[in-house]
Amino acid sequence: MQLVYVVDPIADDGIILLKEKGFDVFCLPKSKSVAESLESIVPAKVTAIIIRATKITPSELESFPNLKIIARHGVGIDNLPLDYIKKNKIRLTYTPGLNAMSVAELALTLMLDLLKKIPVNRKDNFYDGELLAGKTIGLIGYGKIAQKLSLVLRPFGVDLLVYNHRPKQLTYGTQVGLDEIAKNSDIISLHIPATPGTNRIIDKSFFNKMKPNAFLINTARGALVDSDSLYSALTEHKIAGAALDVLDSGEFHSSEEFQTLKNLILTPHIGASSLEVLQQSSLRCAKEILLFKNGEPPIQSYF
């Protein structure tokens, strides 16, 4: 019997479907590594892997000689060894769009939390908030998440600026360059993938162009932001604050140091963690594996 290896916890819906269709399913315990789990299974039976954000290496994938498909539960693929996957002709699927509204809602929530100073406002420590209405919002990237965010922002009457690496038809707003985003936005929200070309796209130079009363939102990938430059921008009040659902430690400043900052909101990568999205994504990964088994094309192949 074929075995599906589930690297990260997923909703039961997909697991139940796979078992109903005759697959065995192994869910990697949080306390174990891939190498440690090999004693509990027959690696040669593994034909499919479901993975979320955990980084997996070529040597770990080599443990499964009959691996045919990897179903990425989510959008980003920077945790996967793409060259190895291509070389070994392993089908790679992912689930773009399923998490779009969930992440968009989080980005909106973080904007409002910053503006209303939710993390620091107390009866004995009171701060006046700001309106979102009328603000200039800069979106860096205009994929499915940013498009959903633009829709939920529209009723607030914001001015929308969009940077994208190629021209896009906007629902509303104006497509501009990165410099215009930095200089003119009251709130900047990141919605691009992590690639060699976007690594640390938000750096010291970018922060120096931002308004001192502006905010940065990152619900995309930690690698997009030079963390040390962000720490300096926050502590030296070059910007008013930031809200991050993702954070990479810098060379000089650890994630623990960021947690002490009062003008920063940190959430533990919860953008896609809505029950409805988790159920849909779990089922989608299971369906992709079933399609492969039946010799049918994928719903959404990465390449």
Secondary structure by P-SEA (a helix, b strand, c coil): cbbbbbcccccaaaaaaaaaabbbbbbbcccccccccccccccccccbbbbcccccccccccccccccbbbbccccccccaaaaaaaabbbbbbbcccaaaaaaaaaaaaaaaaaaccccccccbbbbbbbcccbbbbbccccaaaaaaaaaacccccbbbbbccccccccbbbbbcaaaaaccccbbbbbccccccccccccaaaaaaccccbbbbbcccccccaaaaaaaaaaacccccccccbbbbcccccaaaaaaccccccccccccccaaaaaaaaaaaaaaaaaaaaccccccccc
